[in-house]
């Protein structure tokens, strides 16, 4: 998942609005009932169309207002949700799901057709869904999405209202995990077509089948959930509502927490020492890797030695231990330690870290790479970045390192995430400070991003050997051999310096000790609110 975790720094006006307007829930969830959870989000959700969304904030909302066939439990294992049962064929290529009696928020039943419509909508080339490739394990999905096949040939079929049949191209060990992910959630065809391009842009332009409904959305300011009384498992939902203020400045968020106006907020880097050892500090160990993304079409960054030089010029220990100070670890590869392979072993434990700080080596490679490209003078470069206070510190450090070690002048361009993403999508960048969080618990959720032509591969890196290894791994029923091929694929990527890995990130949050049942997930959506209860303080 594209980690929109570093987002725009609030202006003084926004900050003052937040300070004056965060005293509690203001709409359907208003009142003094203790079963109301107040929280802070750092970003405006771009849009809530589950077939198209890619950002972390939107995914959290959709995880708590919508429900797929499965959802992740408190231990991050997939458990039945709208599906009450599944039968898997002996060859592990056909899944037959039986749906429970569940309703949408307007009282209409959730049917197998809602899943078939949603998945085929995401695969429709006209939708231009960036996450369409996550559906590629389904037979015929890739062909349809790449305009080489038809929708009718996609292996998802509503046999009847309560039966969904899914045929896979090849057996994969993580398919049930995938069914908990956002792009696999259902969409009501009548609602989708009624609102067209406006679908899911406002709370009343969509329907919900999850624990909560979105009851209010004041864009760029706040949004509210209330309990979904039509939800099939509403007895498990104790909260009456949730109020989320959008506060992009970490100092403002810290003030709101200290004054009792919110129950949950991200702990900014500058406040880590102040809260060290306190019981309301909640570490969130992510399956996320942050890195420098190179535009390989750029004259300077098309050279592998120059890319390697950039990567070797960064002392990652200073970045994590002196600047972040939140438990993040230096990264020398792409796949983070949290990710398992075949559901039982950390992928990192089976391979190695590939990149480390080497000033002399970096200088040598830069000189060689420039000579190969006929570049006589070290150029200045532009680095896209996020515009929060914490991210700016990271980027200032990267700028200083590249200048001190390699003599490169870096022009930092911090900006709101959506603007940054637009430039990356258009290929209008040289280098970008970026991050990726796992969508499911398998190395493939990181590695297949970099296949030639993947829309997430915004630097247009391409390697035929890598592509073949990934393609083979997607179809290999021998999971032991598959693991070996995934290790080889990551090694190819690191040797070619497709990216410069920087850190495996941990985030710190402040959470009231009376908030119980708060579930965090290192992959997929970050948080589940379904099981939260607010105990007496």
C-alpha positions in Angstrom: 0.0 0.0 0.0 1.3 3.4 -0.9 2.1 4.7 2.5 0.5 8.2 2.7 2.0 8.4 6.2 3.9 11.6 5.7 1.4 14.2 4.6 1.0 18.0 4.3 2.0 20.2 7.2 -1.0 22.1 8.4 -1.2 25.9 8.1 -1.7 28.0 11.2 -5.3 28.4 10.2 -5.9 24.6 10.0 -4.1 24.1 13.3 -6.2 26.7 15.0 -9.4 25.2 13.7 -8.2 21.8 14.9 -7.5 23.2 18.4 -10.8 24.9 18.7 -12.9 22.2 17.1 -11.7 18.9 18.6 -13.4 18.9 21.9 -15.3 15.8 21.0 -17.8 14.4 18.4 -19.9 17.0 16.8 -22.6 15.1 14.9 -24.3 11.7 15.2 -21.8 10.5 17.8 -22.2 13.6 20.0 -22.9 13.5 23.6 -21.1 12.2 26.7 -21.5 8.5 26.1 -18.2 6.9 26.9 -18.3 4.5 24.0 -17.1 7.2 21.6 -13.5 7.0 20.4 -11.8 10.3 19.3 -8.8 10.0 17.1 -6.5 12.0 14.8 -5.8 11.2 11.2 -2.9 12.9 9.4 -4.5 13.0 5.9 -7.6 13.8 4.0 -8.9 10.5 2.5 -8.6 11.1 -1.3 -11.6 8.9 -2.2 -13.4 5.8 -0.9 -14.0 3.8 -4.0 -12.6 0.4 -2.9 -11.9 -0.5 -6.6 -9.5 2.4 -7.0 -8.2 3.6 -3.6 -4.5 3.1 -2.8 -3.7 5.2 0.3 -3.5 4.3 4.0 -6.1 6.7 5.3 -8.8 5.6 2.9 -8.0 2.0 3.5 -8.5 2.4 7.2 -11.9 3.9 6.7 -12.9 1.2 4.2 -11.6 -1.6 6.5 -14.0 -0.3 9.2 -17.0 0.5 7.1 -16.8 -2.3 4.5 -16.3 -6.0 4.9 -14.9 -8.5 2.4 -15.2 -12.3 2.4 -12.5 -12.4 5.2 -11.0 -9.9 7.5 -7.9 -9.9 9.7 -8.4 -10.7 13.3 -6.5 -9.3 16.3 -3.6 -11.7 15.6 -3.5 -10.7 11.9 -4.9 -14.0 10.7 -7.7 -14.1 8.1 -11.0 -15.0 9.6 -14.5 -15.5 7.9 -16.4 -12.2 7.5 -19.1 -12.0 4.9 -18.1 -15.5 3.9 -19.2 -18.0 6.6 -17.6 -21.0 4.9 -15.2 -21.8 2.1 -14.5 -25.1 0.3 -11.1 -25.4 -1.5 -10.6 -27.9 -4.3 -7.9 -30.6 -4.0 -5.7 -28.7 -6.5 -6.2 -25.5 -4.5 -7.3 -23.6 -7.5 -11.0 -23.3 -6.9 -12.5 -21.6 -3.9 -16.3 -21.8 -3.3 -17.4 -19.3 -0.7 -20.8 -19.5 1.1 -22.0 -16.1 2.2 -23.7 -15.5 5.5 -27.0 -13.5 5.9 -25.6 -10.0 5.8 -27.1 -6.6 4.9 -26.0 -3.3 3.5 -26.6 -0.2 5.6 -29.8 0.5 3.6 -31.2 -2.9 4.5 -30.6 -4.7 1.2 -28.9 -8.1 1.3 -25.2 -8.5 0.5 -25.0 -11.0 -2.4 -22.3 -12.8 -4.3 -23.0 -10.6 -7.3 -21.7 -7.6 -5.2 -18.3 -9.3 -5.1 -18.3 -10.3 -8.7 -19.2 -6.8 -9.8 -16.6 -5.2 -7.6 -13.7 -7.4 -8.7 -14.6 -7.1 -12.4 -14.9 -3.3 -12.0 -11.4 -3.1 -10.6 -10.1 -5.2 -13.4 -12.0 -3.2 -16.1 -9.3 -1.4 -18.1 -11.5 1.7 -18.1 -11.4 1.9 -14.3 -7.6 2.3 -14.4 -7.3 0.8 -10.9 -3.7 0.9 -9.7 -4.4 -2.2 -7.5 -5.9 -4.3 -10.3 -2.8 -6.4 -10.3 -3.6 -7.7 -6.8 -6.5 -9.5 -8.4 -4.2 -11.2 -11.0 -4.1 -14.6 -9.1 -7.7 -15.0 -10.4 -7.9 -16.9 -13.7 -8.4 -14.5 -16.6 -7.9 -11.4 -14.5 -4.7 -10.2 -16.0 -5.9 -10.9 -19.6 -9.0 -8.8 -19.0 -7.2 -6.0 -17.3 -4.6 -5.8 -20.1 -7.3 -5.9 -22.8 -6.3 -9.4 -24.0 -9.4 -11.1 -22.6 -13.0 -10.6 -21.7 -14.8 -10.0 -18.4 -16.8 -13.3 -18.8 -13.5 -15.2 -18.8 -12.5 -13.9 -15.4 -12.7 -16.7 -12.8 -15.2 -15.1 -10.4 -18.8 -16.1 -10.6 -21.9 -15.5 -8.5 -23.5 -19.0 -8.7 -26.4 -17.7 -6.7 -27.0 -15.0 -4.1 -25.1 -16.9 -1.4 -22.4 -18.7 -3.4 -19.3 -17.2 -5.0 -17.0 -19.4 -7.0 -13.4 -18.2 -7.6 -11.0 -20.0 -9.9 -7.3 -19.2 -9.6 -4.8 -19.2 -12.3 -2.4 -21.2 -10.0 -2.4 -22.1 -6.3 -1.0 -19.4 -4.0 -0.4 -19.7 -0.3 -2.0 -16.4 0.7 -5.3 -16.1 -1.2 -7.5 -16.0 1.9 -5.3 -13.1 3.1 -6.0 -11.3 -0.2 -9.8 -11.6 0.3 -9.4 -9.3 3.4 -7.8 -6.6 1.3 -9.6 -3.5 0.1 -9.8 -4.2 -3.7 -11.5 -7.5 -2.9 -14.4 -5.8 -1.0 -17.9 -5.8 -2.5 -19.6 -2.9 -4.3 -23.3 -2.5 -5.0 -23.7 -2.2 -8.7 -26.9 0.0 -8.5 -25.3 2.5 -6.1 -22.1 2.6 -8.2 -23.9 3.3 -11.4 -26.3 5.8 -9.7 -23.5 8.1 -8.6 -21.0 7.5 -11.4 -17.8 9.6 -10.9 -19.3 10.9 -7.6 -19.5 7.5 -6.1 -17.9 7.3 -2.6 -16.9 11.0 -2.6 -19.4 11.7 0.1 -20.9 9.6 3.0 -24.3 9.5 1.3 -23.0 8.4 -2.1 -22.2 4.9 -1.0 -23.6 2.1 1.2 -21.7 0.1 3.8 -21.7 -3.5 5.0 -19.0 -3.2 7.8 -19.1 -2.5 11.5 -19.5 1.3 11.0 -20.9 3.7 8.5 -19.4 7.0 7.6 -21.9 9.6 8.9 -20.1 12.9 8.2 -17.2 14.1 6.2 -16.0 17.7 6.5 -13.3 17.6 3.8 -9.8 18.5 5.0 -11.1 18.9 8.5 -12.8 15.8 10.0 -14.9 12.7 9.5 -17.2 10.7 11.7 -18.3 7.0 12.0 -21.3 5.7 13.7 -22.2 2.1 14.5 -23.8 0.2 11.6 -27.1 -1.2 13.0 -27.4 -3.4 9.9 -24.1 -5.1 10.4 -24.3 -8.9 10.7 -22.0 -8.9 13.8 -23.2 -5.7 15.4 -23.3 -7.4 18.9 -19.5 -7.4 18.8 -19.3 -3.7 18.2 -19.4 -1.7 21.5 -18.5 1.7 20.2 -21.4 4.0 19.3 -19.2 6.2 17.2 -15.8 7.5 16.2 -14.7 11.0 15.5 -11.5 11.7 13.5 -10.0 15.1 13.2 -7.6 15.6 10.3 -4.5 17.2 11.8 -1.3 17.3 9.8 1.0 19.0 12.2 2.5 16.8 14.9 2.8 19.6 17.4 -0.9 20.3 17.1 -1.7 16.6 17.5 0.4 16.4 20.6 -1.3 19.4 22.2 -4.7 17.9 21.5 -3.7 14.6 23.2 -2.2 16.4 26.2 -5.4 18.5 26.7 -7.7 15.4 26.6 -9.3 16.3 23.3 -8.4 13.1 21.5 -7.7 9.5 22.5 -5.3 8.5 19.8 -2.6 10.4 17.9 0.7 9.7 16.2 3.7 10.6 18.3 5.9 13.0 16.5 9.7 12.4 16.4 10.4 15.6 18.4 8.2 14.3 21.3 9.6 10.7 21.6 12.0 11.5 24.4 9.3 13.3 26.4 7.0 10.2 26.4 9.6 7.5 26.7 8.5 4.8 29.1 5.0 6.1 29.5 2.1 3.5 29.4 0.2 5.3 26.7 2.9 5.0 24.1 1.9 2.4 21.5 4.6 1.0 19.1 3.2 0.0 15.7 5.8 -2.2 14.0 4.8 -1.9 10.3 5.5 -4.1 7.4 6.8 -1.0 5.6 10.0 0.0 3.9 11.0 3.6 3.0 13.4 4.2 0.2 14.6 6.6 -2.4 12.9 5.9 -5.7 14.9 6.7 -8.9 13.4 7.8 -12.2 15.5 5.5 -14.4 14.5 7.5 -17.5 16.5 10.5 -16.1 19.9 10.8 -17.7 21.6 10.9 -14.3 19.7 8.0 -12.7 19.6 5.6 -15.6 23.1 4.6 -14.6 23.3 1.8 -12.1 26.6 2.9 -10.6 25.2 6.4 -9.9 22.1 4.8 -8.3 24.4 2.6 -6.2 26.5 5.6 -5.2 23.4 7.4 -3.9 22.3 4.4 -1.9 25.8 3.8 -0.4 26.1 7.5 0.6 23.4 7.4 3.3 24.2 6.4 6.9 20.9 4.7 7.7 21.8 4.3 11.4 21.8 8.0 11.9 18.4 8.3 10.1 16.7 5.7 12.4 18.6 6.2 15.7 19.2 9.9 15.8 16.4 11.4 13.7 13.5 9.0 13.8 14.1 7.6 17.3 10.9 5.5 17.1 12.2 1.9 16.7 12.6 2.0 13.0 15.5 -0.1 11.7 18.1 0.5 8.9 17.1 -1.2 5.7 19.5 -2.8 3.3 16.9 -4.5 1.1 13.2 -4.2 0.1 11.2 -6.7 2.0 10.9 -5.9 5.8 11.5 -8.4 8.6 7.8 -8.6 9.6 6.9 -10.2 6.3 6.8 -14.0 6.3 7.1 -16.5 3.5 4.8 -19.5 3.4 3.3 -18.2 6.6 5.9 -19.4 9.0 9.4 -17.8 8.5 10.6 -14.2 8.2 11.7 -13.7 4.6 14.6 -11.5 5.8 15.9 -14.3 8.0 16.4 -16.5 4.9 18.4 -14.0 3.0 20.5 -10.9 3.7 20.8 -7.1 3.7 22.4 -5.9 0.5 23.2 -2.2 1.1 25.3 -0.4 3.7 27.0 2.9 4.2 30.3 3.2 2.3 31.6 6.7 1.7 34.7 5.7 -0.3 32.7 3.2 -2.4 30.0 5.7 -3.1 32.5 8.3 -4.4 34.2 5.8 -6.6 31.0 4.6 -8.2 29.7 8.1 -8.8 32.9 9.0 -10.6 32.7 5.8 -12.7 29.0 6.2 -13.5 29.4 9.8 -14.6 32.2 8.9 -16.9 30.1 6.2 -18.5 27.3 8.7 -19.2 29.7 11.4 -20.3 28.6 13.7 -17.5 31.6 16.0 -16.6 30.0 18.0 -13.8 28.0 16.8 -10.8 24.5 18.1 -11.5 22.1 19.4 -8.8 19.0 17.2 -8.4 15.4 17.6 -7.3 14.0 15.3 -4.6 10.3 15.0 -4.2 9.2 14.5 -0.6 6.4 14.7 2.0 5.6 18.0 3.7 5.1 17.1 7.3 7.5 18.3 10.0 8.8 14.8 10.7 9.4 13.9 7.0 11.1 17.2 6.4 13.7 16.3 9.0 14.4 13.0 7.2 14.7 14.8 3.9 17.0 17.5 5.2 19.3 14.7 6.5 19.3 13.0 3.1 20.1 16.3 1.4 23.0 16.8 3.8 24.3 13.3 3.3 24.3 13.4 -0.5 26.0 16.8 -0.4 28.6 15.9 2.2 29.6 12.5 0.8 29.1 13.0 -2.9 29.0 16.8 -3.4 25.5 16.7 -4.9 23.3 19.7 -4.4 19.8 18.6 -3.6 16.7 20.8 -4.1 14.1 19.4 -1.8 10.5 19.6 -3.0 8.2 18.8 -0.1 4.5 18.7 -1.0 1.1 17.1 -0.1 1.0 13.5 -0.9 -1.6 13.7 -3.7 0.5 16.3 -5.6 3.6 14.1 -5.1 1.8 11.1 -6.4 0.6 13.0 -9.5 4.2 14.0 -10.4 5.4 10.4 -9.8 2.6 9.0 -12.0 3.5 11.4 -14.8 7.2 10.6 -14.5 8.0 14.2 -13.7 10.7 13.6 -11.0 14.3 12.6 -10.6 14.3 11.1 -7.2 11.6 10.7 -4.6 11.5 9.9 -0.9 8.8 7.2 -0.9 7.5 4.2 1.0 5.5 1.1 0.6 3.5 -0.9 3.2 2.4 -4.5 2.7 -1.0 -5.4 1.4 -0.7 -9.0 2.6 1.7 -11.3 4.4 4.0 -12.4 1.6 7.1 -11.0 -0.1 5.2 -10.8 -3.3 3.4 -7.7 -2.0 6.7 -5.8 -2.3 8.5 -7.6 -5.1 5.8 -7.5 -7.8 5.6 -3.8 -7.7 8.8 -3.6 -9.7 7.7 -5.8 -12.6 8.0 -4.0 -15.9 4.8 -2.0 -16.6 3.3 -2.2 -13.1 1.6 1.1 -12.5 3.2 1.3 -9.0 6.7 1.0 -10.6 6.8 4.8 -11.1 10.6 4.9 -11.7 10.1 2.7 -14.7 12.9 0.3 -13.6 12.9 -2.8 -15.8 14.9 -6.1 -15.6 14.0 -9.1 -17.7 15.6 -11.6 -15.3 13.6 -10.1 -12.4 10.3 -10.2 -14.4 10.8 -13.9 -15.2 11.5 -14.8 -11.6 8.4 -13.0 -10.4 6.2 -14.5 -13.1 7.5 -18.0 -12.3 6.9 -17.4 -8.5 3.3 -16.4 -9.2 2.6 -19.8 -10.8 4.9 -22.2 -8.9 3.0 -24.7 -6.7 6.3 -25.8 -5.1 6.4 -23.2 -2.4 10.0 -24.1 -1.3 11.3 -23.4 -4.8 9.1 -20.3 -5.0 10.8 -18.9 -1.9 14.2 -19.4 -3.5 13.1 -17.6 -6.7 11.8 -14.7 -4.6 15.1 -14.4 -2.9 16.9 -14.4 -6.3 14.4 -11.7 -7.5 15.1 -9.4 -4.6 18.9 -9.9 -5.1 18.6 -8.9 -8.8 16.7 -5.8 -7.8 19.2 -4.8 -5.2 22.2 -5.5 -7.4 20.7 -3.2 -10.1 19.9 -0.6 -7.4 16.2 -0.2 -8.5 15.8 1.7 -5.3 17.9 2.9 -2.3 16.3 1.2 0.7 16.5 3.4 3.9 14.5 2.0 6.8 12.0 -0.6 7.9 9.6 1.7 9.8 8.0 1.6 13.2 5.6 4.2 14.2 4.8 5.4 17.7 1.3 6.4 18.8 -0.2 7.9 21.9 -3.3 5.9 23.0 -5.3 6.2 26.2 -4.9 3.3 28.4 -8.6 2.9 28.8 -8.9 2.2 25.0 -9.1 -1.6 24.8 -9.4 -4.0 21.8 -7.6 -1.7 19.4 -6.2 -4.0 16.6 -3.2 -3.0 14.5 -2.1 -4.8 11.3 1.4 -4.6 9.8 -0.1 -5.4 6.4 -3.3 -4.4 4.7 -5.3 -1.7 6.5 -3.5 -0.3 9.6 -6.3 -0.4 12.1 -9.5 -2.2 13.0 -11.9 -0.5 15.4 -14.6 -3.2 15.5 -13.5 -4.6 18.9 -12.7 -1.3 20.7 -14.2 -0.7 24.1 -13.8 2.5 26.2 -13.3 1.5 29.8 -13.8 3.9 32.7 -10.7 6.1 33.3 
